Amino acid sequence: MCGQAGIHRRGSKPIASLGKLIDSLLLSIEQRGRHATGLLALMEDGSTQMQRRAVTASAFVGKRRLVRSDAKTVLLHTRFATTGGKGTKNAHPQVSGSVACTHNGTVWNADEIFRAFSLPRSATVDSEVIPALVGHTGWAQAEDALSLLEGGA
């Protein structure tokens, strides 16, 4: 059981008090997962900022770095560790190449998928297979690729 939240800005005007909104959302989902907290912000120019730590949201918001005001989309996650250790590498968002995701659930056949496609692995969390598989197959085949996963989300 993990917590997920997100922000997507419409139009070109920056979101007023973006940092306060991020902190408020993270704190509102903290009870869904206390093993790690993370965020990924996608900027207008395509660059990203990612922050992940193996701490509660309460500890995270007190020490997180500023998120640029031109953030277009922000993914937020609090992790309850069910598969994989509780370290920062297993915190979300999980990233592989240019694909990132947050996930609430369990991918039962993650190890099989990693082996079958010889996908690179840097963590031990099952959710890591999602961006790795989509990155491997490409966005055009994402629906077919994701249909190979067994579990819940």
VEXMAR-110401 format. One record per residue (C-alpha): residue in three letters; x, y, z. Coordinates in nm, 2 decimals, padded with zeros to 4 digits. Layout:
VEXMAR-110401
<r r="ala" east="X" north="Y" up="Z"/>
...
This chain:
VEXMAR-110401
<r r="met" east="00.00" north="00.00" up="00.00"/>
<r r="cys" east="00.17" north="00.32" up="-00.12"/>
<r r="gly" east="00.06" north="00.67" up="-00.17"/>
<r r="gln" east="00.05" north="00.85" up="-00.50"/>
<r r="ala" east="-00.03" north="01.21" up="-00.59"/>
<r r="gly" east="00.05" north="01.44" up="-00.87"/>
<r r="ile" east="00.03" north="01.79" up="-01.01"/>
<r r="his" east="-00.01" north="01.89" up="-01.37"/>
<r r="arg" east="00.00" north="02.25" up="-01.47"/>
<r r="arg" east="-00.23" north="02.37" up="-01.76"/>
<r r="gly" east="-00.12" north="02.67" up="-01.94"/>
<r r="ser" east="00.20" north="02.87" up="-01.90"/>
<r r="lys" east="00.15" north="03.04" up="-01.57"/>
<r r="pro" east="00.36" north="02.89" up="-01.28"/>
<r r="ile" east="00.16" north="02.74" up="-00.99"/>
<r r="ala" east="00.15" north="02.97" up="-00.70"/>
<r r="ser" east="00.32" north="02.82" up="-00.39"/>
<r r="leu" east="00.42" north="02.50" up="-00.57"/>
<r r="gly" east="00.64" north="02.40" up="-00.28"/>
<r r="lys" east="00.36" north="02.43" up="-00.03"/>
<r r="leu" east="00.13" north="02.23" up="-00.26"/>
<r r="ile" east="00.39" north="01.95" up="-00.30"/>
<r r="asp" east="00.45" north="01.93" up="00.08"/>
<r r="ser" east="00.08" north="01.93" up="00.15"/>
<r r="leu" east="00.01" north="01.65" up="-00.09"/>
<r r="leu" east="00.30" north="01.44" up="00.04"/>
<r r="leu" east="00.19" north="01.48" up="00.39"/>
<r r="ser" east="-00.17" north="01.39" up="00.30"/>
<r r="ile" east="-00.05" north="01.05" up="00.16"/>
<r r="glu" east="00.21" north="00.98" up="00.42"/>
<r r="gln" east="00.00" north="00.73" up="00.61"/>
<r r="arg" east="-00.01" north="00.51" up="00.29"/>
<r r="gly" east="00.37" north="00.45" up="00.31"/>
<r r="arg" east="00.63" north="00.55" up="00.56"/>
<r r="his" east="00.94" north="00.37" up="00.43"/>
<r r="ala" east="01.04" north="00.62" up="00.16"/>
<r r="thr" east="00.92" north="00.94" up="-00.01"/>
<r r="gly" east="01.00" north="01.08" up="-00.35"/>
<r r="leu" east="00.91" north="01.32" up="-00.63"/>
<r r="leu" east="00.99" north="01.38" up="-00.99"/>
<r r="ala" east="00.92" north="01.71" up="-01.16"/>
<r r="leu" east="00.91" north="01.75" up="-01.54"/>
<r r="met" east="01.00" north="02.10" up="-01.65"/>
<r r="glu" east="00.87" north="02.30" up="-01.94"/>
<r r="asp" east="01.20" north="02.25" up="-02.12"/>
<r r="gly" east="01.19" north="01.87" up="-02.08"/>
<r r="ser" east="01.45" north="01.85" up="-01.80"/>
<r r="thr" east="01.36" north="01.68" up="-01.47"/>
<r r="gln" east="01.43" north="01.71" up="-01.10"/>
<r r="met" east="01.41" north="01.39" up="-00.89"/>
<r r="gln" east="01.44" north="01.36" up="-00.52"/>
<r r="arg" east="01.40" north="01.03" up="-00.33"/>
<r r="arg" east="01.49" north="00.93" up="00.03"/>
<r r="ala" east="01.42" north="00.64" up="00.25"/>
<r r="val" east="01.23" north="00.85" up="00.51"/>
<r r="thr" east="00.87" north="00.95" up="00.60"/>
<r r="ala" east="00.71" north="01.23" up="00.41"/>
<r r="ser" east="00.73" north="01.44" up="00.73"/>
<r r="ala" east="01.11" north="01.41" up="00.73"/>
<r r="phe" east="01.13" north="01.45" up="00.35"/>
<r r="val" east="00.94" north="01.78" up="00.33"/>
<r r="gly" east="01.16" north="01.94" up="00.59"/>
<r r="lys" east="01.48" north="01.88" up="00.39"/>
<r r="arg" east="01.37" north="01.85" up="00.03"/>
<r r="arg" east="01.53" north="02.07" up="-00.23"/>
<r r="leu" east="01.33" north="02.34" up="-00.40"/>
<r r="val" east="01.14" north="02.24" up="-00.71"/>
<r r="arg" east="01.17" north="02.49" up="-01.00"/>
<r r="ser" east="00.87" north="02.71" up="-01.06"/>
<r r="asp" east="00.84" north="02.60" up="-01.43"/>
<r r="ala" east="00.75" north="02.25" up="-01.33"/>
<r r="lys" east="00.48" north="02.12" up="-01.57"/>
<r r="thr" east="00.41" north="01.78" up="-01.40"/>
<r r="val" east="00.51" north="01.65" up="-01.06"/>
<r r="leu" east="00.48" north="01.29" up="-00.95"/>
<r r="leu" east="00.47" north="01.23" up="-00.58"/>
<r r="his" east="00.50" north="00.90" up="-00.39"/>
<r r="thr" east="00.52" north="00.75" up="-00.04"/>
<r r="arg" east="00.63" north="00.39" up="-00.02"/>
<r r="phe" east="00.52" north="00.11" up="00.19"/>
<r r="ala" east="00.78" north="-00.16" up="00.12"/>
<r r="thr" east="00.63" north="-00.49" up="00.02"/>
<r r="thr" east="00.89" north="-00.62" up="-00.23"/>
<r r="gly" east="01.25" north="-00.52" up="-00.21"/>
<r r="gly" east="01.44" north="-00.35" up="00.07"/>
<r r="lys" east="01.36" north="-00.02" up="00.23"/>
<r r="gly" east="01.66" north="00.18" up="00.09"/>
<r r="thr" east="01.66" north="00.49" up="-00.14"/>
<r r="lys" east="01.72" north="00.29" up="-00.46"/>
<r r="asn" east="01.38" north="00.13" up="-00.41"/>
<r r="ala" east="01.21" north="00.46" up="-00.35"/>
<r r="his" east="00.98" north="00.59" up="-00.62"/>
<r r="pro" east="00.97" north="00.73" up="-00.87"/>
<r r="gln" east="01.14" north="00.45" up="-01.05"/>
<r r="val" east="01.33" north="00.55" up="-01.36"/>
<r r="ser" east="01.48" north="00.37" up="-01.66"/>
<r r="gly" east="01.62" north="00.58" up="-01.93"/>
<r r="ser" east="01.36" north="00.85" up="-02.01"/>
<r r="val" east="01.07" north="00.66" up="-01.85"/>
<r r="ala" east="00.96" north="00.72" up="-01.50"/>
<r r="cys" east="00.67" north="00.58" up="-01.29"/>
<r r="thr" east="00.52" north="00.56" up="-00.95"/>
<r r="his" east="00.33" north="00.24" up="-00.86"/>
<r r="asn" east="00.10" north="00.12" up="-00.59"/>
<r r="gly" east="00.07" north="-00.26" up="-00.60"/>
<r r="thr" east="00.28" north="-00.57" up="-00.66"/>
<r r="val" east="00.42" north="-00.70" up="-00.99"/>
<r r="trp" east="00.44" north="-01.07" up="-00.92"/>
<r r="asn" east="00.64" north="-01.17" up="-01.23"/>
<r r="ala" east="00.89" north="-00.88" up="-01.22"/>
<r r="asp" east="01.19" north="-01.11" up="-01.19"/>
<r r="glu" east="01.07" north="-01.32" up="-01.49"/>
<r r="ile" east="01.03" north="-01.01" up="-01.70"/>
<r r="phe" east="01.37" north="-00.88" up="-01.61"/>
<r r="arg" east="01.52" north="-01.21" up="-01.72"/>
<r r="ala" east="01.31" north="-01.26" up="-02.03"/>
<r r="phe" east="01.40" north="-00.92" up="-02.18"/>
<r r="ser" east="01.75" north="-00.90" up="-02.02"/>
<r r="leu" east="01.65" north="-00.56" up="-01.87"/>
<r r="pro" east="01.90" north="-00.37" up="-01.66"/>
<r r="arg" east="01.83" north="-00.35" up="-01.29"/>
<r r="ser" east="01.96" north="-00.11" up="-01.03"/>
<r r="ala" east="01.72" north="-00.18" up="-00.74"/>
<r r="thr" east="01.53" north="-00.47" up="-00.59"/>
<r r="val" east="01.18" north="-00.33" up="-00.60"/>
<r r="asp" east="00.93" north="-00.50" up="-00.83"/>
<r r="ser" east="00.80" north="-00.16" up="-00.96"/>
<r r="glu" east="01.14" north="-00.10" up="-01.13"/>
<r r="val" east="01.03" north="-00.34" up="-01.41"/>
<r r="ile" east="00.76" north="-00.10" up="-01.53"/>
<r r="pro" east="00.98" north="00.18" up="-01.66"/>
<r r="ala" east="01.24" north="-00.07" up="-01.77"/>
<r r="leu" east="01.00" north="-00.27" up="-01.98"/>
<r r="val" east="00.83" north="00.04" up="-02.13"/>
<r r="gly" east="01.17" north="00.19" up="-02.20"/>
<r r="his" east="01.28" north="-00.13" up="-02.37"/>
<r r="thr" east="00.97" north="-00.17" up="-02.59"/>
<r r="gly" east="00.90" north="00.20" up="-02.65"/>
<r r="trp" east="00.59" north="00.40" up="-02.59"/>
<r r="ala" east="00.42" north="00.28" up="-02.91"/>
<r r="gln" east="00.42" north="-00.08" up="-02.76"/>
<r r="ala" east="00.36" north="00.02" up="-02.40"/>
<r r="glu" east="00.01" north="-00.12" up="-02.38"/>
<r r="asp" east="00.13" north="-00.46" up="-02.51"/>
<r r="ala" east="00.43" north="-00.45" up="-02.28"/>
<r r="leu" east="00.24" north="-00.37" up="-01.97"/>
<r r="ser" east="-00.01" north="-00.65" up="-02.05"/>
<r r="leu" east="00.28" north="-00.89" up="-01.97"/>
<r r="leu" east="00.28" north="-00.79" up="-01.61"/>
<r r="glu" east="00.10" north="-01.00" up="-01.35"/>
<r r="gly" east="-00.01" north="-00.84" up="-01.03"/>
<r r="gly" east="-00.20" north="-00.54" up="-00.91"/>
<r r="ala" east="-00.18" north="-00.17" up="-00.95"/>
